[in-house]
């Protein structure tokens, strides 16, 4: 049997481990990952392997002597320019000979797994598919390609989705079994990927692709956290692969750990080792040192009285006596840390860097700090000046120009802390040469309006008090796409920031015209009256002061009518003594108004589908945009939505509805009668297991690119995850408010039952 091993990746997310070392040679329990894969192939009866190399490929060549490994004959295929995953496989498979007819395996050389490849090959042969993808259930899908399938055949793909858009827990392991005929679909010497190009093309042309779910161990060592976890799993014998034997250590060493030690290492007396700890070969560890759950690579020198706590010490690093390296920190190859120095948690020291005696290091040496920040529904959040500091804001500013090819508008709620953080963030943008506008202190709706006038493609709002939210949105306050999220998360996590020379900083454009322009806009849309005495409820004095003159201008009657604005000013409701228009109903009226004048309408994907019955009367249908767009399929909807002020301004929405009532001579009751008979109920539920597992147990029907639906007899519950996978949003739609609430209750009970089943391993 034949196999192609992909071993050309740069492993950027593993830096600084991979600065001087190709990812396939990164050691797990002292043995390079690639050799675990070679052992796996050998044990499963493979006889021929071609290793596709690129980044530091010469180092990999030098580790395989005489073109063989055990019972495997080994050849190398080297890319001179990147060919993509499929392109390099085509080139590598050419070394099997022109006339080879056997189906062959493609496997990554930088992931650890113990799969039964014989059984996978047997499954593939029975299916007689052109390709088989080996999959593995994963709790967190965000770093993997996800397979959508039915009855053992692939129906679609979702590449590194967010929890919001994930509809399956079957991760593509990157292990494939291919027929030689598939190679004809791959253009020669062209960058071509399996997930982006080849497999979608096969589906389009009805060429069957099978998937085979493996129950064994698989770890794509994609980042430092998974690297440490893989070492721990190997020590705890969770992996059915043979790790190197541990060498004996001094009897005077106190070991309370799952532990291994390489050859020729010296561990002094009174060393205390706990947790899952790996010590490489030729390592020296001085007296009274305390080590917990750490990985220490070959040739490292650890002085006396050192504390190593859940960290990684790379090859030939030297840690001076009395120093401490804390959680999730990494000392790169040949780093020198002086005596009594402290390396704070999360800090990365790149190769060959020197830390002086008594230093206290709180940020990366070379690329900046390594905060583990994820994007939530409210943006990047944390305690002010503890988690979200001016330093943090400045680094976020350095990343933002990566997210857009246009200008960035930045505003804040006006608190002194918000103004300081805004200044730091703008300075970060300036240091990259990015175009930015300081829109000063204003509300989110006003920032959205200003950004539209300034033709800014990205909007940033800093809402600060005891807690700070840095809200980052696209034009029209539309959510970031998944690719933008990944750029932002990756930049913060890896501490990699843009920068320019001193003479290429951009000017921070101060824009103080937001409020006059916005009030002029309000003047232009309040040229009507309604027979009501309008009251306004708004959170914050600024909201009331800004809008009160306009409520007095248009309200000319005595019957009370209340406009209720949400805390952020983006939503509103209208209430009279005997009727109420909900936010969704008001959006429906605004959509109806647009359709009547022949305009297209765009709404969130979760918005009730009943609106389309109303719009169909005017030959229209609402376009939908996603909460975490995976591709450009909703680009038209986003362009339209960015122009619709009623989506980003609760007061403008209320004015639009009141204007419609004035023009048509309608009261709220009459207006509600125009709308489809539908009510909604929304809810958020915290969950204790991955959202895609719950959706799978509910047997909900996947929706296009986002979420899933439970529906029957006109009743519908749309379910989608929040951004960090810790909860589910429910959007229930029915004929009455009571039944919509009952739908939410019923679905919540089903979700809790699914969580219990998942917890105790009940079969689906």
C-alpha positions as CSV (number, residue, x, y, z in Angstrom):
1,X,0.0,0.0,0.0
2,X,1.1,3.5,-0.8
3,X,0.9,6.8,1.1
4,X,1.6,10.5,0.6
5,X,2.7,12.3,3.8
6,X,2.1,16.1,3.8
7,X,5.0,17.7,5.6
8,X,5.4,21.1,4.0
9,X,3.6,23.4,6.4
10,X,5.2,26.3,8.3
11,X,3.4,25.8,11.6
12,X,3.0,29.5,12.2
13,X,0.6,29.0,15.1
14,X,3.2,26.9,16.9
15,X,5.8,29.6,16.9
16,X,8.3,30.0,18.4
17,X,8.6,26.2,18.5
18,X,8.7,26.1,14.7
19,X,10.9,29.1,14.0
20,X,13.9,26.9,13.5
21,X,12.1,23.5,13.2
22,X,9.6,22.2,10.6
23,X,6.3,21.3,12.3
24,X,6.6,17.5,11.5
25,X,9.8,17.4,13.5
26,X,8.3,19.0,16.6
27,X,8.8,16.3,19.4
28,X,6.0,14.7,21.3
29,X,7.4,12.9,24.4
30,X,10.8,13.3,22.8
31,X,9.9,11.7,19.4
32,X,9.2,13.8,16.3
33,X,5.5,13.8,15.2
34,X,6.5,12.6,11.7
35,X,8.0,9.3,13.1
36,X,4.7,8.5,14.9
37,X,3.0,8.7,11.5
38,X,5.7,6.6,9.8
39,X,5.3,4.0,12.6
40,X,1.5,4.1,12.0
41,X,1.9,3.4,8.3
42,X,4.4,0.7,8.9
43,X,2.1,-1.0,11.5
44,X,-0.8,-0.9,9.1
45,X,1.0,-2.7,6.3
46,X,2.0,0.2,4.1
47,X,5.2,-0.3,2.1
48,X,5.8,2.9,0.2
49,X,5.6,6.5,1.2
50,X,6.4,9.8,-0.5
51,X,6.9,12.8,1.9
52,X,5.9,16.1,0.4
53,X,8.2,18.8,1.9
54,X,8.6,22.5,1.6
55,X,9.4,24.6,4.7
56,X,12.8,23.6,6.1
57,X,12.5,20.4,4.0
58,X,16.2,19.7,4.2
59,X,15.9,19.0,7.9
60,X,13.3,16.4,7.3
61,X,15.4,14.7,4.5
62,X,18.4,14.5,6.9
63,X,16.3,12.6,9.4
64,X,15.4,9.7,7.0
65,X,18.5,7.7,6.1
66,X,19.0,5.6,3.0
67,X,15.5,6.3,1.7
68,X,13.8,3.9,4.1
69,X,12.1,3.6,7.5
70,X,11.5,0.1,8.9
71,X,9.5,-1.7,6.2
72,X,8.7,1.5,4.3
73,X,10.5,2.8,1.3
74,X,10.6,6.6,1.5
75,X,11.0,9.2,-1.2
76,X,10.7,13.0,-1.1
77,X,8.8,15.4,-3.2
78,X,9.8,19.1,-2.7
79,X,7.7,22.1,-3.8
80,X,9.7,25.0,-5.2
81,X,6.5,27.1,-4.9
82,X,3.4,26.4,-2.9
83,X,1.0,24.0,-4.7
84,X,-1.7,23.7,-2.1
85,X,-2.7,20.4,-0.4
86,X,-4.0,18.8,-3.6
87,X,-1.4,20.2,-5.9
88,X,1.5,18.8,-3.8
89,X,-0.2,15.4,-3.6
90,X,-0.4,15.2,-7.4
91,X,3.3,16.1,-7.7
92,X,4.2,13.6,-4.9
93,X,2.1,10.8,-6.3
94,X,4.1,11.1,-9.6
95,X,6.9,9.3,-7.8
96,X,4.8,6.1,-7.5
97,X,5.3,5.7,-11.2
98,X,3.2,6.7,-14.2
99,X,1.2,3.5,-14.4
100,X,0.3,2.9,-10.8
101,X,-3.4,1.8,-10.3
102,X,-3.7,1.3,-6.6
103,X,-5.8,3.6,-4.4
104,X,-3.5,5.4,-2.0
105,X,-3.6,7.2,1.3
106,X,-2.9,10.9,2.0
107,X,-2.0,11.8,5.6
108,X,-0.6,14.7,7.5
109,X,2.9,14.5,8.9
110,X,2.2,17.0,11.6
111,X,-0.8,15.4,13.4
112,X,-0.8,12.6,15.9
113,X,-3.3,9.7,15.4
114,X,-3.6,6.0,16.1
115,X,-6.3,5.3,13.5
116,X,-6.9,1.8,12.1
117,X,-5.9,2.6,8.5
118,X,-6.4,-1.0,7.3
119,X,-10.1,-0.8,8.2
120,X,-10.4,2.6,6.5
121,X,-8.9,1.2,3.3
122,X,-11.3,-1.7,3.5
123,X,-14.3,0.6,3.9
124,X,-13.1,2.7,0.9
125,X,-12.7,-0.4,-1.3
126,X,-16.2,-1.6,-0.4
127,X,-17.7,1.8,-1.2
128,X,-15.8,2.0,-4.5
129,X,-15.8,5.8,-4.1
130,X,-13.3,8.0,-5.9
131,X,-12.3,9.5,-2.5
132,X,-12.9,8.8,1.1
133,X,-12.4,11.3,3.9
134,X,-11.6,10.1,7.3
135,X,-13.5,12.1,9.9
136,X,-13.4,12.5,13.7
137,X,-16.0,13.9,16.1
138,X,-14.7,17.1,17.6
139,X,-16.2,19.2,20.4
140,X,-14.8,22.5,19.0
141,X,-15.1,22.8,15.2
142,X,-13.6,26.2,14.8
143,X,-10.1,25.2,13.7
144,X,-11.2,22.4,11.4
145,X,-12.9,21.8,8.1
146,X,-16.3,20.2,8.9
147,X,-18.0,17.5,6.8
148,X,-21.7,17.5,6.1
149,X,-22.9,14.1,5.1
150,X,-25.7,11.6,4.7
151,X,-25.6,7.8,4.7
152,X,-21.8,7.7,4.5
153,X,-21.5,10.1,1.6
154,X,-20.3,13.7,1.7
155,X,-23.0,16.3,0.8
156,X,-21.1,19.5,1.6
157,X,-18.2,21.2,3.5
158,X,-17.8,24.0,6.0
159,X,-14.3,25.3,6.4
160,X,-13.3,26.3,9.9
161,X,-16.8,27.5,10.9
162,X,-17.7,29.5,14.0
163,X,-20.1,27.8,16.4
164,X,-22.8,30.1,14.9
165,X,-22.5,28.5,11.5
166,X,-21.4,25.0,12.5
167,X,-24.0,22.2,11.7
168,X,-21.8,19.1,12.2
169,X,-19.2,17.8,14.6
170,X,-17.5,15.6,11.9
171,X,-14.0,17.2,11.5
172,X,-12.1,16.6,8.3
173,X,-8.8,15.0,9.6
174,X,-7.0,15.7,6.4
175,X,-6.6,11.9,5.9
176,X,-7.9,10.8,2.5
177,X,-8.0,7.7,0.5
178,X,-7.9,8.5,-3.2
179,X,-8.3,6.8,-6.5
180,X,-5.5,7.6,-9.0
181,X,-8.3,8.9,-11.3
182,X,-8.8,11.8,-8.9
183,X,-5.4,13.1,-9.8
184,X,-6.6,13.9,-13.3
185,X,-8.9,16.6,-11.8
186,X,-6.0,18.4,-10.3
187,X,-4.1,20.9,-12.6
188,X,-0.4,20.4,-12.7
189,X,2.0,22.9,-11.1
190,X,-1.0,24.9,-9.8
191,X,-2.0,25.8,-6.3
192,X,-5.0,23.6,-5.7
193,X,-6.5,22.6,-2.4
194,X,-8.7,19.6,-1.4
195,X,-11.2,21.5,0.6
196,X,-11.4,24.6,-1.5
197,X,-11.1,23.3,-5.0
198,X,-11.0,19.5,-5.6
199,X,-13.7,18.2,-3.3
200,X,-16.3,20.9,-4.2
201,X,-15.6,20.3,-7.9
202,X,-16.2,16.6,-7.4
203,X,-19.5,17.2,-5.6
204,X,-20.6,19.6,-8.4
205,X,-19.9,16.9,-11.0
206,X,-21.6,14.1,-9.0
207,X,-18.4,12.2,-8.3
208,X,-19.1,10.4,-5.0
209,X,-17.0,11.1,-1.9
210,X,-17.4,8.8,1.1
211,X,-16.6,9.6,4.7
212,X,-15.4,7.2,7.3
213,X,-15.7,8.1,11.0
214,X,-12.8,7.0,13.2
215,X,-13.2,6.5,16.9
216,X,-9.4,6.5,17.6
217,X,-7.2,9.3,18.8
218,X,-6.4,12.3,16.6
219,X,-4.8,15.6,17.4
220,X,-4.0,18.2,14.8
221,X,-1.1,20.0,16.6
222,X,-2.3,23.4,15.4
223,X,-1.3,25.6,18.4
224,X,0.7,25.5,21.6
225,X,-2.3,24.4,23.7
226,X,-3.0,21.4,21.6
227,X,0.7,20.6,21.5
228,X,0.8,20.4,25.3
229,X,-2.4,18.4,25.4
230,X,-0.9,15.9,23.0
231,X,2.1,15.4,25.1
232,X,-0.1,14.9,28.2
233,X,-2.3,12.4,26.3
234,X,0.7,10.4,25.3
235,X,1.9,10.3,28.9
236,X,-1.5,9.2,30.1
237,X,-1.6,6.5,27.4
238,X,-4.7,7.8,25.7
239,X,-2.9,7.3,22.3
240,X,-2.4,3.8,20.9
241,X,1.1,4.6,19.7
242,X,4.4,3.7,21.3
243,X,6.4,6.5,22.8
244,X,10.1,6.3,23.6
245,X,11.1,4.5,26.8
246,X,11.8,6.9,29.7
247,X,15.3,6.9,31.0
248,X,15.9,6.5,34.8
249,X,16.4,9.6,36.9
250,X,18.0,10.2,40.3
251,X,16.3,8.4,43.2
252,X,16.4,11.6,45.2
253,X,14.1,13.3,42.7
254,X,10.5,13.6,43.9
255,X,8.2,12.6,41.1
256,X,4.4,12.8,41.4
257,X,3.6,12.9,37.8
258,X,3.0,11.1,34.5
259,X,6.5,11.6,33.3
260,X,9.1,10.7,30.7
261,X,12.8,11.6,30.4
262,X,15.1,11.3,27.5
263,X,18.6,9.9,27.3
264,X,21.7,11.5,29.0
265,X,19.6,13.9,31.0
266,X,20.8,14.9,34.5
267,X,18.1,15.7,37.1
268,X,19.6,16.9,40.4
269,X,18.5,15.9,43.9
270,X,15.6,17.7,45.6
271,X,13.9,18.4,42.2
272,X,10.1,18.2,42.5
273,X,8.1,17.1,39.4
274,X,4.3,17.0,39.2
275,X,1.6,16.9,36.5
276,X,2.3,15.6,33.0
277,X,5.9,16.5,32.4
278,X,8.2,15.7,29.5
279,X,12.0,16.1,29.8
280,X,14.0,15.7,26.6
281,X,17.5,14.3,26.0
282,X,20.7,15.9,27.2
283,X,18.8,18.2,29.7
284,X,20.3,19.5,32.9
285,X,18.0,20.4,35.9
286,X,19.5,22.0,39.0
287,X,18.8,21.4,42.6
288,X,15.5,22.4,44.3
289,X,13.8,23.2,41.0
290,X,10.0,22.7,40.9
291,X,8.4,21.6,37.6
292,X,4.7,21.2,37.0
293,X,3.0,20.0,33.7
294,X,5.8,21.3,31.4
295,X,7.6,20.3,28.3
296,X,11.4,20.7,28.3
297,X,13.1,19.9,25.0
298,X,16.5,18.5,24.2
299,X,19.7,20.3,25.4
300,X,17.9,22.7,27.8
301,X,19.7,23.9,30.9
302,X,17.6,24.6,34.0
303,X,19.4,26.2,36.9
304,X,18.8,25.7,40.7
305,X,15.6,26.9,42.5
306,X,13.8,27.4,39.2
307,X,10.0,27.2,38.9
308,X,8.5,25.9,35.7
309,X,4.7,25.9,35.7
310,X,2.7,24.6,32.8
311,X,5.2,26.0,30.2
312,X,7.3,25.0,27.2
313,X,11.1,25.2,27.2
314,X,12.6,24.7,23.7
315,X,15.8,23.1,22.7
316,X,19.1,24.5,24.1
317,X,17.3,27.2,26.1
318,X,19.0,28.2,29.4
319,X,17.0,29.3,32.5
320,X,19.1,31.0,35.2
321,X,18.9,30.0,38.9
322,X,16.0,31.4,40.8
323,X,13.9,32.2,37.7
324,X,10.3,31.4,37.1
325,X,8.4,30.6,33.9
326,X,4.6,30.5,34.3
327,X,1.5,29.1,32.7
328,X,1.4,28.9,28.9
329,X,4.7,30.8,28.5
330,X,7.2,29.5,25.9
331,X,11.0,30.0,25.9
332,X,12.1,29.5,22.3
333,X,15.2,27.7,21.0
334,X,18.5,28.9,22.5
335,X,16.8,31.6,24.7
336,X,18.8,32.8,27.6
337,X,16.9,33.8,30.8
338,X,19.0,35.4,33.5
339,X,18.9,34.7,37.2
340,X,15.9,35.6,39.3
341,X,13.9,36.6,36.2
342,X,10.1,36.1,36.0
343,X,8.4,35.2,32.7
344,X,4.7,35.9,33.1
345,X,1.9,33.6,31.9
346,X,1.3,33.6,28.1
347,X,4.5,35.3,27.2
348,X,6.5,34.0,24.2
349,X,10.2,34.5,23.9
350,X,11.4,34.0,20.3
351,X,14.6,32.1,19.5
352,X,18.0,33.4,20.6
353,X,16.5,36.2,22.8
354,X,18.2,37.2,26.1
355,X,16.3,38.2,29.3
356,X,18.5,40.0,31.8
357,X,18.8,39.1,35.5
358,X,15.9,40.1,37.7
359,X,13.8,41.1,34.8
360,X,10.0,40.8,35.0
361,X,8.7,40.1,31.5
362,X,5.0,40.6,30.8
363,X,4.9,40.7,27.0
364,X,6.4,38.8,24.2
365,X,9.9,39.6,23.1
366,X,9.6,40.4,19.4
367,X,5.9,40.3,18.6
368,X,4.1,41.7,21.6
369,X,1.8,40.0,24.2
370,X,-0.2,36.9,23.7
371,X,-3.6,37.5,25.2
372,X,-6.1,34.7,24.6
373,X,-9.1,36.9,23.5
374,X,-12.1,35.6,21.7
375,X,-14.9,37.5,20.0
376,X,-18.2,37.3,21.8
377,X,-21.6,38.8,20.8
378,X,-20.7,42.1,22.5
379,X,-17.2,42.3,21.0
380,X,-13.9,42.0,22.8
381,X,-14.8,42.4,26.5
382,X,-13.0,42.5,29.8
383,X,-12.5,44.4,33.1
384,X,-11.3,47.9,32.4
385,X,-7.6,48.4,32.9
386,X,-7.2,44.8,34.1
387,X,-8.0,42.8,31.0
388,X,-8.7,45.6,28.6
389,X,-5.9,48.1,29.0
390,X,-4.6,50.9,26.7
391,X,-1.8,48.4,25.7
392,X,-4.5,45.9,24.7
393,X,-6.4,48.5,22.8
394,X,-3.3,49.6,20.9
395,X,-2.5,46.1,19.8
396,X,-6.0,45.6,18.6
397,X,-5.7,48.8,16.6
398,X,-2.6,47.3,15.0
399,X,-4.6,44.3,13.8
400,X,-7.7,46.1,12.5
401,X,-6.3,47.3,9.1
402,X,-5.9,43.6,8.3
403,X,-9.7,43.2,8.4
404,X,-10.5,45.8,5.8
405,X,-9.2,47.6,2.7
406,X,-11.0,50.8,3.7
407,X,-11.1,53.5,6.4
408,X,-12.0,52.8,10.0
409,X,-14.3,55.0,12.1
410,X,-13.8,54.9,15.9
411,X,-16.1,56.3,18.6
412,X,-16.8,55.9,22.3
413,X,-19.4,56.4,25.0
414,X,-17.4,59.4,26.3
415,X,-16.3,58.0,29.7
416,X,-12.6,59.0,30.5
417,X,-11.6,55.4,30.3
418,X,-13.3,55.0,26.9
419,X,-11.5,58.1,25.6
420,X,-8.2,56.8,26.7
421,X,-8.7,53.4,25.2
422,X,-10.0,55.0,22.0
423,X,-6.8,57.1,21.8
424,X,-4.6,54.0,22.2
425,X,-6.6,52.0,19.6
426,X,-6.4,54.9,17.1
427,X,-2.6,55.1,17.7
428,X,-2.4,51.4,16.9
429,X,-4.2,51.9,13.6
430,X,-1.9,54.9,12.8
431,X,1.2,52.8,13.4
432,X,0.2,50.5,10.6
433,X,-0.5,53.3,8.1
434,X,-4.2,52.6,8.2
435,X,-6.8,55.3,7.4
436,X,-8.8,56.1,10.5
437,X,-11.3,58.7,11.9
438,X,-11.7,59.7,15.5
439,X,-15.4,60.4,15.7
440,X,-15.2,61.4,19.3
441,X,-18.0,60.7,21.8
442,X,-21.3,59.6,20.4
443,X,-23.8,56.7,20.4
444,X,-23.7,53.5,18.3
445,X,-26.5,54.7,15.9
446,X,-24.7,58.0,15.3
447,X,-21.4,56.2,14.7
448,X,-23.1,54.0,12.1
449,X,-24.6,57.0,10.4
450,X,-21.2,58.9,10.5
451,X,-19.3,55.8,9.2
452,X,-21.7,55.7,6.2
453,X,-21.1,59.4,5.4
454,X,-17.3,59.0,5.7
455,X,-17.4,55.8,3.6
456,X,-15.7,53.8,6.3
457,X,-15.8,50.0,5.9
458,X,-15.1,49.2,9.6
459,X,-16.7,50.7,12.7
460,X,-15.2,50.4,16.2
461,X,-17.1,51.5,19.3
462,X,-15.6,51.5,22.8
463,X,-18.2,51.2,25.5
464,X,-16.4,51.6,28.8
465,X,-17.2,51.6,32.5
466,X,-16.2,49.1,35.1
467,X,-16.2,46.7,32.1
468,X,-15.2,47.6,28.6
469,X,-16.6,46.3,25.3
470,X,-14.7,47.0,22.2
471,X,-17.3,46.5,19.5
472,X,-16.0,45.9,16.0
473,X,-18.4,45.8,13.1
474,X,-18.5,46.2,9.4
475,X,-20.3,49.1,7.7
476,X,-23.9,49.4,8.8
477,X,-22.9,47.6,12.1
478,X,-23.0,44.3,10.3
479,X,-21.2,41.5,12.1
480,X,-17.7,40.5,11.1
481,X,-17.3,37.7,8.6
482,X,-15.7,34.5,9.8
483,X,-12.5,35.3,7.9
484,X,-12.3,38.6,9.7
485,X,-12.9,37.0,13.1
486,X,-10.1,34.6,12.4
487,X,-7.7,37.4,11.4
488,X,-8.6,39.3,14.6
489,X,-8.4,36.2,16.9
490,X,-5.2,35.0,15.3
491,X,-3.5,38.4,15.5
492,X,-4.2,38.7,19.2
493,X,-3.4,35.1,20.1
494,X,-0.1,35.0,18.2
495,X,0.9,38.5,19.0
496,X,1.6,39.4,15.4
497,X,0.9,43.0,14.6
498,X,1.3,45.2,11.5
499,X,3.8,48.0,11.6
500,X,5.4,50.6,9.3
501,X,8.4,52.9,9.4
502,X,8.4,56.1,11.4
503,X,7.7,58.1,8.3
504,X,4.7,56.1,7.2
505,X,2.4,56.5,10.2
506,X,-1.0,57.7,9.1
507,X,-2.8,60.8,10.3
508,X,-5.5,60.3,12.9
509,X,-8.3,62.3,11.3
510,X,-10.4,64.1,13.9
511,X,-14.0,64.4,12.9
512,X,-16.3,66.5,15.1
513,X,-19.2,66.9,12.7
514,X,-21.1,63.7,13.7
515,X,-23.8,65.3,15.8
516,X,-24.6,68.2,13.5
517,X,-24.9,65.9,10.5
518,X,-27.0,63.4,12.4
519,X,-29.3,66.1,13.7
520,X,-29.6,67.4,10.2
521,X,-30.6,63.9,9.1
522,X,-33.3,63.8,11.9
523,X,-34.5,67.2,10.7
524,X,-35.0,65.8,7.2
525,X,-37.1,62.8,8.3
526,X,-39.4,64.6,10.8
527,X,-41.4,66.6,8.3
528,X,-44.7,65.0,9.4
529,X,-47.0,64.9,12.4
530,X,-48.9,62.2,14.2
531,X,-51.9,62.7,16.5
532,X,-50.1,61.5,19.7
533,X,-48.4,62.9,22.7
534,X,-45.1,61.1,22.3
535,X,-43.0,60.0,25.3
536,X,-39.5,58.7,25.1
537,X,-37.8,56.1,27.3
538,X,-34.1,55.9,26.7
539,X,-31.2,54.7,28.8
540,X,-28.9,57.6,29.5
541,X,-29.4,61.3,29.5
542,X,-27.8,61.8,26.2
543,X,-30.4,59.7,24.4
544,X,-33.3,61.7,25.9
545,X,-31.7,65.1,25.2
546,X,-30.9,64.2,21.6
547,X,-34.3,62.9,20.6
548,X,-36.8,64.9,22.7
549,X,-37.0,67.9,20.4
550,X,-38.1,65.6,17.5
551,X,-40.8,63.8,19.6
552,X,-42.2,67.3,20.4
553,X,-41.9,68.3,16.8
554,X,-44.0,65.4,15.4
555,X,-46.3,64.7,18.3
556,X,-49.3,67.0,18.0
557,X,-52.1,65.1,19.9
558,X,-53.0,64.1,23.4
559,X,-53.2,60.3,23.2
560,X,-50.0,59.0,24.8
561,X,-47.6,57.0,22.7
562,X,-44.3,55.7,24.1
563,X,-41.1,55.0,22.1
564,X,-38.9,52.7,24.1
565,X,-35.2,52.6,23.0
566,X,-32.8,49.7,23.9
567,X,-29.7,50.4,26.0
568,X,-27.5,50.6,22.9
569,X,-30.1,52.7,20.9
570,X,-30.2,50.1,18.1
571,X,-33.8,48.8,18.7
572,X,-37.1,50.3,19.7
573,X,-40.7,49.5,20.4
574,X,-43.9,51.6,20.2
575,X,-46.7,51.4,22.8
576,X,-50.0,53.0,23.2
577,X,-52.7,52.4,25.9
578,X,-54.3,49.6,23.9
579,X,-51.6,48.2,21.5
580,X,-47.9,47.6,21.1
581,X,-45.6,47.2,18.1
582,X,-42.7,44.9,18.9
583,X,-39.2,45.4,17.4
584,X,-39.8,42.7,14.8
585,X,-43.1,44.1,13.9
586,X,-41.5,47.6,13.4
587,X,-38.8,46.1,11.2
588,X,-41.6,44.4,9.2
589,X,-43.3,47.8,8.7
590,X,-40.0,49.3,7.6
591,X,-39.4,46.4,5.2
592,X,-43.0,46.8,3.9
593,X,-42.4,50.5,3.4
594,X,-39.2,49.8,1.4
595,X,-41.0,47.1,-0.8
596,X,-43.8,49.5,-1.6
597,X,-41.4,51.9,-3.2
598,X,-39.7,49.1,-5.1
599,X,-36.5,48.8,-3.0
600,X,-34.9,45.5,-2.1
601,X,-34.8,44.5,1.6
602,X,-32.1,42.7,3.6
603,X,-32.7,41.3,7.1
604,X,-30.8,39.1,9.6
605,X,-30.9,35.4,8.8
606,X,-32.8,34.7,12.1
607,X,-35.6,37.2,11.3
608,X,-39.1,35.5,11.0
609,X,-39.8,34.0,7.6
610,X,-43.4,35.3,7.7
611,X,-42.1,38.7,6.4
612,X,-41.7,37.1,3.0
613,X,-45.5,36.6,2.7
614,X,-45.9,40.3,3.1
615,X,-43.2,41.3,0.7
616,X,-44.4,38.9,-1.9
617,X,-47.5,41.2,-2.4
618,X,-45.0,43.6,-4.0
619,X,-43.0,41.0,-5.9
620,X,-40.2,41.1,-3.3
621,X,-38.4,38.7,-1.0
622,X,-36.1,39.6,1.8
623,X,-32.4,38.9,1.3
624,X,-30.7,37.4,4.4
625,X,-27.2,38.1,5.9
626,X,-25.5,35.8,8.3
627,X,-24.2,36.4,11.8
628,X,-20.9,34.7,10.9
629,X,-20.6,34.7,7.1
630,X,-18.4,31.9,5.9
631,X,-18.2,33.1,2.3
632,X,-19.5,35.8,0.0
633,X,-22.9,34.2,-0.6
634,X,-24.6,37.0,1.5
635,X,-22.6,39.8,0.0
636,X,-25.6,41.4,-1.8
637,X,-27.7,41.2,1.4
638,X,-24.9,42.9,3.3
639,X,-24.6,45.7,0.8
640,X,-28.3,46.4,1.0
641,X,-28.4,46.1,4.8
642,X,-25.6,48.6,5.2
643,X,-27.8,51.2,3.6
644,X,-30.9,50.5,5.7
645,X,-30.7,53.0,8.6
646,X,-33.7,51.3,10.3
647,X,-31.5,48.3,11.1
648,X,-29.0,50.3,13.1
649,X,-31.0,53.1,14.6
650,X,-33.9,52.5,17.0
651,X,-35.1,56.1,16.9
652,X,-34.9,56.3,13.1
653,X,-36.9,53.0,12.9
654,X,-39.6,54.5,15.2
655,X,-39.7,57.6,13.0
656,X,-40.0,55.5,9.9
657,X,-43.0,53.6,11.3
658,X,-44.7,56.7,12.6
659,X,-44.2,58.4,9.2
660,X,-45.9,55.3,7.5
661,X,-48.8,55.6,10.0
662,X,-49.1,59.3,9.2
663,X,-49.0,58.8,5.4
664,X,-51.5,56.0,5.5
665,X,-53.8,57.5,8.2
666,X,-53.4,54.3,10.4
667,X,-53.3,53.7,14.1
668,X,-51.2,50.9,15.6
669,X,-54.1,48.4,15.7
670,X,-54.8,49.0,12.0
671,X,-51.1,48.8,11.2
672,X,-50.8,45.4,13.0
673,X,-53.6,44.0,10.9
674,X,-51.5,44.6,7.7
675,X,-48.8,42.3,9.1
676,X,-48.8,38.5,8.8
677,X,-50.4,36.6,11.7
678,X,-47.1,35.7,13.4
679,X,-45.6,36.1,16.8
680,X,-42.1,35.5,18.0
681,X,-40.2,34.6,21.2
682,X,-36.4,34.8,21.6
683,X,-34.3,33.1,24.2
684,X,-30.7,32.4,25.1
685,X,-29.7,29.1,26.8
686,X,-26.3,28.3,28.4
687,X,-25.0,24.9,27.3
688,X,-22.5,22.5,28.8
689,X,-21.3,20.7,25.7
690,X,-20.5,21.6,22.0
691,X,-23.5,23.2,20.3
692,X,-23.3,21.0,17.2
693,X,-23.7,17.9,19.4
694,X,-26.9,19.3,20.7
695,X,-28.2,20.2,17.3
696,X,-27.3,16.8,16.1
697,X,-29.3,15.1,18.9
698,X,-32.3,17.4,18.3
699,X,-32.3,16.1,14.7
700,X,-32.8,19.7,13.6
701,X,-32.6,20.5,9.9
702,X,-29.5,22.5,9.0
703,X,-30.2,25.9,7.4
704,X,-28.1,27.1,4.5
705,X,-24.9,28.4,6.1
706,X,-26.1,29.1,9.6
707,X,-27.9,27.3,12.4
708,X,-30.7,24.7,12.2
709,X,-34.5,24.6,12.4
710,X,-37.2,22.6,14.1
711,X,-40.5,23.1,12.3
712,X,-44.0,21.7,11.9
713,X,-47.4,23.1,10.8
714,X,-46.2,26.6,10.4
715,X,-44.4,26.7,13.7
716,X,-40.7,27.2,13.6
717,X,-37.7,27.4,15.9
718,X,-34.4,28.7,14.5
719,X,-31.4,27.6,16.6
720,X,-27.9,29.0,16.4
721,X,-24.9,29.1,18.6
722,X,-23.3,32.2,20.1
723,X,-19.8,33.0,18.9
724,X,-17.9,31.1,21.6
725,X,-20.0,28.0,21.6
726,X,-21.2,28.4,25.2
727,X,-24.9,29.0,24.5
728,X,-27.7,28.7,22.0
729,X,-30.1,31.4,20.7
730,X,-33.7,30.3,20.1
731,X,-35.9,32.3,17.7
732,X,-39.4,30.8,17.9
733,X,-42.1,31.8,15.4
734,X,-45.8,30.9,15.6
735,X,-49.3,32.3,15.1
736,X,-49.6,33.6,18.6
737,X,-47.2,34.9,21.3
738,X,-48.4,32.1,23.7
739,X,-47.5,29.3,21.2
740,X,-44.2,30.9,20.4
741,X,-43.4,31.0,24.1
742,X,-44.5,27.4,24.4
743,X,-42.2,26.5,21.5
744,X,-39.3,28.0,23.3
745,X,-40.1,26.2,26.5
746,X,-40.4,22.9,24.6
747,X,-37.1,23.4,22.7
748,X,-35.3,24.4,25.9
749,X,-36.5,21.1,27.5
750,X,-35.2,19.2,24.5
751,X,-31.9,21.0,24.7
752,X,-31.5,20.2,28.4
753,X,-32.4,16.5,27.7
754,X,-29.8,16.5,24.9
755,X,-27.1,17.9,27.3
756,X,-27.9,15.1,29.8
757,X,-27.7,12.5,27.1
758,X,-24.4,13.9,25.9
759,X,-23.1,14.0,29.5
760,X,-23.9,10.3,30.1
761,X,-23.1,9.1,26.6
762,X,-26.6,8.1,25.6
763,X,-26.9,6.8,22.1
764,X,-28.6,9.2,19.5
